Amino acid sequence: MRIFNSWCRERHLRPLVDVERVHIELFGRWLEVERGNGPATVAHRLNVIQNFYSVCEMDGVVQKSPATHVRLPGVWRDETKTLGLDRLELGAFIARARAHSDPNRWALSVLLGLLGLRVSEACGVNIEDYAHQQQGHRVLRLVGKGGKPATMPLPVPVLRALDAAAADRTTGPLLLRYDGSRLDRRTADRWVKSLAKSAGISKRISPHSLRHAMVTNALDAGVPLRDVQIAARHADPRTTAGYDRNRHDPDRHAVHVLAAYIVGGS
């Protein structure tokens, strides 16, 4: 918005009075040509302006948003960036974390790589959050993105790692730094990068890469897309589908099943 306001001032345009759709589209073109912004950056900035004018319209500041029908540039998504770690890499990462002298790193690796938690969610887990049982399963209860509560069952390998990190403690933060304080995102990022390097993984890795790995490997293992979406707590199934690295495999195409179904019944 600062960039847009500055652009308007240079052209003697009052954002809440003079700006029309054509001005916003010219601003997008200026971002592309003069500032050298890529399509994704331009689309993001124009979307911010759209949201701004939408709120202004709802609050009665402007009669009608001039940004409603602004054309956003097409954005090509490089899906290779969402592949994360494959099965062997994720297994090696968790094995290296388990072998570390600090059990907190093992617990972090399974919370991110097997449960698919976001790093903020993993850092926020308390010991009492997984002291519950539901239908015969130990479960972890947490509050996720957008304040949405979630309950996740704990497989045995995950439960072992969490118990190792908790040791003889029964309350308080599960994941601790060396000084005994709760693990923070910056330290978690440093741990993940260090573990990836020691596991021989050359990819650029962040804590969110392990969440990616949980989704991609679950899809590779044959878990239905809908079940993976629920596990990852994606609001839109298209987000989950974006991680499916085998969805363009001709052997998996729906026409094979359809042909067998029709021909087999004739």
Phi and psi in degrees as a GROMACS rama.xvg file:
@    title "Ramachandran Plot"
@    xaxis  label "Phi"
@    yaxis  label "Psi"
@TYPE xy
-62.1351  -41.6225  ARG-2
-63.8973  -42.9258  ILE-3
-65.6839  -43.7454  PHE-4
-63.2157  -40.1139  ASN-5
-64.4484  -41.3455  SER-6
-61.5904  -41.3263  TRP-7
-65.9931  -41.7903  CYS-8
-61.3986  -40.5301  ARG-9
-63.5777  -22.303  GLU-10
-109.187  11.2399  ARG-11
57.0964  41.8467  HIS-12
-108.551  132.763  LEU-13
-92.3154  116.655  ARG-14
-54.1808  -33.9524  PRO-15
-96.8621  1.49427  LEU-16
-125.768  -50.3073  VAL-17
-96.734  -22.594  ASP-18
-70.7765  132.602  VAL-19
-121.781  175.129  GLU-20
-56.3525  -41.4657  ARG-21
-62.2964  -33.5742  VAL-22
-65.8375  -41.6372  HIS-23
-66.2383  -37.6675  ILE-24
-69.667  -35.0142  GLU-25
-65.7304  -36.1057  LEU-26
-62.7113  -41.6343  PHE-27
-62.143  -40.1886  GLY-28
-66.0537  -37.8775  ARG-29
-63.405  -41.141  TRP-30
-59.0331  -40.2933  LEU-31
-72.5304  -46.1932  GLU-32
-84.3374  -49.5268  VAL-33
-82.7704  -40.3709  GLU-34
-93.4769  -13.6668  ARG-35
73.208  23.1858  GLY-36
-73.0806  142.272  ASN-37
-76.4863  170.367  GLY-38
-56.3147  -40.0069  PRO-39
-65.7072  -41.4085  ALA-40
-66.8411  -43.0706  THR-41
-62.485  -45.1236  VAL-42
-61.579  -41.1411  ALA-43
-63.0165  -45.366  HIS-44
-69.4671  -37.6625  ARG-45
-67.5237  -34.56  LEU-46
-65.0986  -37.2474  ASN-47
-61.3834  -42.5659  VAL-48
-65.2103  -40.3561  ILE-49
-59.0259  -44.9112  GLN-50
-64.429  -39.0649  ASN-51
-60.2684  -48.9432  PHE-52
-71.2013  -28.7559  TYR-53
-63.9574  -42.85  SER-54
-65.7042  -40.6654  VAL-55
-61.3418  -38.2713  CYS-56
-67.6398  -43.3555  GLU-57
-62.9351  -35.0199  MET-58
-87.847  0.268412  ASP-59
78.948  13.0565  GLY-60
-72.1947  -38.3677  VAL-61
-123.736  151.662  VAL-62
-71.5466  -40.1735  GLN-63
-147.936  137.431  LYS-64
-68.1081  127.181  SER-65
-77.226  -7.05795  PRO-66
-101.146  3.59079  ALA-67
-58.8254  -44.2029  THR-68
-107.777  23.5435  HIS-69
-65.6362  133.782  VAL-70
-83.2746  122.601  ARG-71
-91.9629  145.211  LEU-72
-67.0802  147.248  PRO-73
-68.8399  139.156  GLY-74
-118.12  120.947  VAL-75
-88.6276  128.273  TRP-76
-98.5546  122.883  ARG-77
-79.252  98.607  ASP-78
-70.5932  -15.776  GLU-79
-65.7413  -21.0588  THR-80
-75.3177  -13.2697  LYS-81
-106.171  13.0556  THR-82
-76.0179  -28.4929  LEU-83
65.726  -150.515  GLY-84
-93.174  143.598  LEU-85
-80.5398  -177.165  ASP-86
-59.3533  -46.1253  ARG-87
-67.775  -39.7324  LEU-88
-66.4191  -43.0647  GLU-89
-65.8159  -40.0739  LEU-90
-62.7824  -40.7923  GLY-91
-66.9245  -37.563  ALA-92
-63.3591  -48.297  PHE-93
-66.6073  -38.4681  ILE-94
-62.6893  -40.4075  ALA-95
-66.7994  -38.4079  ARG-96
-65.7335  -37.8252  ALA-97
-66.7458  -34.0469  ARG-98
-78.1626  -11.1744  ALA-99
-68.818  150.904  HIS-100
-68.1858  -21.1698  SER-101
-99.7841  110.692  ASP-102
-66.1415  -15.1547  PRO-103
-62.7844  -31.315  ASN-104
-73.0072  -34.9881  ARG-105
-64.3899  -46.3723  TRP-106
-62.3111  -41.022  ALA-107
-62.2559  -41.2973  LEU-108
-63.4875  -38.5949  SER-109
-79.6589  -31.8088  VAL-110
-64.4901  -38.6136  LEU-111
-82.2326  -47.2124  LEU-112
-87.3047  -25.3509  GLY-113
-108.177  -33.9559  LEU-114
-94.5674  -18.1442  LEU-115
72.3636  28.5513  GLY-116
-70.7173  150.063  LEU-117
-72.2951  155.282  ARG-118
-62.3183  -36.9255  VAL-119
-65.499  -35.8872  SER-120
-67.4046  -42.7637  GLU-121
-63.4814  -44.0521  ALA-122
-64.7541  -27.9583  CYS-123
-87.0902  -2.74737  GLY-124
-67.2862  131.669  VAL-125
-104.354  156.441  ASN-126
-59.9673  -39.7499  ILE-127
-69.6637  -12.8501  GLU-128
-70.6189  -21.0619  ASP-129
-117.105  26.9495  TYR-130
-95.4212  20.237  ALA-131
-108.535  158.823  HIS-132
-126.485  143.107  GLN-133
-144.239  117.487  GLN-134
53.1596  42.2641  GLN-135
82.2623  5.26246  GLY-136
-116.8  140.215  HIS-137
-71.3388  135.137  ARG-138
-130.438  156.739  VAL-139
-108.625  127.957  LEU-140
-109.278  129.293  ARG-141
-145.916  167.058  LEU-142
-110.862  117.659  VAL-143
-95.8429  -158.238  GLY-144
-59.7056  136.223  LYS-145
74.672  14.5678  GLY-146
73.5304  18.9902  GLY-147
-86.5554  125.323  LYS-148
-73.1027  149.354  PRO-149
-144.017  148.316  ALA-150
-125.614  124.669  THR-151
-124.441  130.23  MET-152
-68.5568  151.344  PRO-153
-111.037  106.788  LEU-154
-60.0903  158.904  PRO-155
-55.8939  -45.6122  VAL-156
-60.3069  -34.2778  PRO-157
-70.8685  -44.9231  VAL-158
-61.68  -38.8922  LEU-159
-62.8249  -40.9634  ARG-160
-67.3853  -41.0262  ALA-161
-66.106  -41.4528  LEU-162
-64.1978  -35.859  ASP-163
-65.8095  -38.5262  ALA-164
-70.9385  -36.1865  ALA-165
-72.7955  -31.7662  ALA-166
56.0992  -123.953  ALA-167
-97.3073  10.0424  ASP-168
-83.1536  147.695  ARG-169
-119.204  -10.9844  THR-170
-142.988  167.664  THR-171
96.2293  -178.21  GLY-172
-59.4923  137.456  PRO-173
-73.8269  -49.6238  LEU-174
-96.056  124.062  LEU-175
-121.167  147.293  LEU-176
-80.9574  176.839  ARG-177
-62.0998  -28.9759  TYR-178
-84.582  3.68332  ASP-179
89.0996  -1.26752  GLY-180
-86.3801  164.497  SER-181
-61.6213  140.572  ARG-182
-62.1214  137.207  LEU-183
-111.642  169.35  ASP-184
-61.789  -40.1347  ARG-185
-65.2428  -43.142  ARG-186
-67.3498  -39.2611  THR-187
-60.2423  -42.1371  ALA-188
-62.1809  -41.6353  ASP-189
-64.982  -41.1388  ARG-190
-61.622  -45.1853  TRP-191
-62.2957  -45.6449  VAL-192
-63.7849  -40.0575  LYS-193
-66.5479  -42.5721  SER-194
-65.5948  -40.4685  LEU-195
-61.9672  -42.1357  ALA-196
-64.1552  -44.7293  LYS-197
-70.8426  -20.5038  SER-198
-87.3037  1.26725  ALA-199
79.0737  22.7724  GLY-200
-93.2898  119.931  ILE-201
-91.6386  -9.82577  SER-202
-67.4594  156.288  LYS-203
-75.1099  116.66  ARG-204
-118.238  140.744  ILE-205
-134.389  169.337  SER-206
-54.48  -35.6755  PRO-207
-70.2806  -21.158  HIS-208
-61.0879  -32.5058  SER-209
-72.6939  -33.8246  LEU-210
-64.6646  -41.8401  ARG-211
-56.1512  -45.5497  HIS-212
-63.0516  -38.1659  ALA-213
-59.1191  -44.4832  MET-214
-68.653  -49.2362  VAL-215
-64.1799  -41.0701  THR-216
-72.6837  -31.665  ASN-217
-64.9071  -40.9218  ALA-218
-67.2114  -41.2851  LEU-219
-62.2423  -32.6128  ASP-220
-76.2779  -5.25335  ALA-221
96.0115  8.07627  GLY-222
-67.0292  130.729  VAL-223
-56.4086  146.056  PRO-224
-54.6896  -41.7525  LEU-225
-62.6882  -39.819  ARG-226
-68.7653  -36.5301  ASP-227
-68.0631  -39.1898  VAL-228
-58.9071  -43.1434  GLN-229
-65.2653  -43.4215  ILE-230
-64.226  -39.2717  ALA-231
-82.2987  -10.8652  ALA-232
59.0641  44.6474  ARG-233
-85.858  130.882  HIS-234
-70.586  -31.3908  ALA-235
-116.333  124.744  ASP-236
-61.7232  -21.9928  PRO-237
-65.8258  -28.9395  ARG-238
-64.1679  -44.7064  THR-239
-65.9754  -43.1335  THR-240
-61.1198  -27.7929  ALA-241
-64.3241  -18.7789  GLY-242
-90.0935  -9.38531  TYR-243
-76.0925  98.0154  ASP-244
-73.1234  -13.2837  ARG-245
-105.933  9.23685  ASN-246
-71.035  -15.0511  ARG-247
-96.4943  9.16538  HIS-248
-70.7094  119.904  ASP-249
-58.6459  -29.6549  PRO-250
-65.4676  -20.8427  ASP-251
-98.7345  2.4093  ARG-252
-64.1642  143.835  HIS-253
-63.3433  -22.7297  ALA-254
-65.138  -27.3875  VAL-255
-65.0395  -46.8063  HIS-256
-65.8393  -40.819  VAL-257
-64.4434  -43.4955  LEU-258
-62.5457  -43.3682  ALA-259
-64.266  -36.6985  ALA-260
-67.3385  -44.7608  TYR-261
-74.2254  -48.6153  ILE-262
-66.5499  -37.2955  VAL-263
-65.9199  -24.172  GLY-264
-94.1778  -1.13884  GLY-265
